[in-house]
Each structure stands twice: as structure tokens, then as C-alpha cells.
Amino acid sequence: MIDFSTEIQYKTARSGGKGGQNVNKVETMVEARWNVAGTKLFEEAQLERIHLKLGKHISKEGYLLVQCSETRSQLENKTIATEKLLSLVNKALIIPKKRKVTKIPKFVIEKRLQGKRINSEKKANRRNGFE
């Protein structure tokens, strides 16, 4: 897990939701932004993978944005936004294992066909009884 939290910039704003007058006075919503193009911590292949997986979340300016207004505390929202951003990028970097193609065993095919035969006989018997 790569920690790039030193490259994250934060912006605050007033958030909606719970808080009463606190909502109108205090900027508790936090927007964490990370400049994907300007980072020095990732290799070219890793940046390609990030763009491939998170392309729809990256703005035209090249920033990956995450907003958080879950709690009434700006510090907690900042922590949550940072964790979300770090986990998003680290999940995007995971390369899934290749699926090994396996042959279906003969007995499995036979079992399926036998079930189909039984079902069709059952339905054929219903038809013959009413005509």
C-alpha cells in the first residue's frame, strides 16, 4: 500500500445535513484532491493503471477528487476523505489474477443432460395425458 498523503491537497466548504447553526457557520465538508499527473511516487505503468480504473473520477485538470461531509467535525471528515482517496488508488493498483480455463468434467455434463431429459419426459407425459 503506497502512502501518498503528503501530495494530497484539501479544500473546505460548508456542508449540509445535521448540525443546526453549526452548518451555517463552520466549514466542515472536506474535499481531498490529488494531482495524478504531477505525482512523483508512482511509476508510469502504475499511473496508466490508475487512469484506466479511475478515469471517470479524474477531472480535466488531472485531479482525483473525493468529498466527505459525513461528520460534524472537519478533522474527522479530512481523515475519512484521505482514507477514501488512499484506498481508491490502492484498489486500482491491484492486478487481478488470470482465470485458468478448465475443462468441464464429463459427469457434470451428463448430470445436467440427465436432468433435462427427466424434465422433458415429465412435461411430455403431461401433454399425452390430456389429449
Residue pairs with C-beta under 8 A, 6 or more apart in sequence:
1 86
1 90
2 41
2 42
2 89
2 90
2 93
3 86
4 34
4 39
4 41
4 42
4 86
4 89
5 82
5 86
7 34
7 35
7 38
7 39
7 41
8 32
8 33
8 34
8 82
8 85
9 32
9 33
9 34
9 35
10 30
10 31
10 32
10 33
10 78
10 81
11 30
11 31
11 33
12 27
12 28
12 29
12 30
12 31
12 74
13 27
13 29
13 31
14 23
14 24
14 26
14 27
14 28
14 29
15 23
15 27
15 28
15 29
15 69
15 77
16 23
16 69
17 23
17 69
18 72
19 26
19 28
19 72
22 28
22 72
26 74
27 74
28 69
28 71
28 72
28 73
28 74
28 77
29 67
29 68
29 69
29 77
30 67
30 68
30 69
30 74
30 77
30 78
30 80
30 81
31 65
31 66
31 67
31 68
31 81
32 65
32 66
32 67
32 68
32 78
32 81
32 82
32 84
32 85
33 63
33 64
33 65
33 66
34 63
34 64
34 85
34 89
35 62
35 63
36 47
36 50
36 51
36 58
36 62
36 63
36 64
37 62
38 62
39 47
42 50
46 93
49 92
49 93
49 95
50 64
50 89
50 92
50 93
51 58
52 92
53 91
53 92
54 64
54 88
54 89
54 92
57 64
57 65
57 88
58 64
59 65
64 85
64 88
64 89
66 81
66 84
66 85
66 88
67 81
68 77
68 78
68 80
68 81
68 84
69 77
70 76
70 77
70 80
71 77
71 80
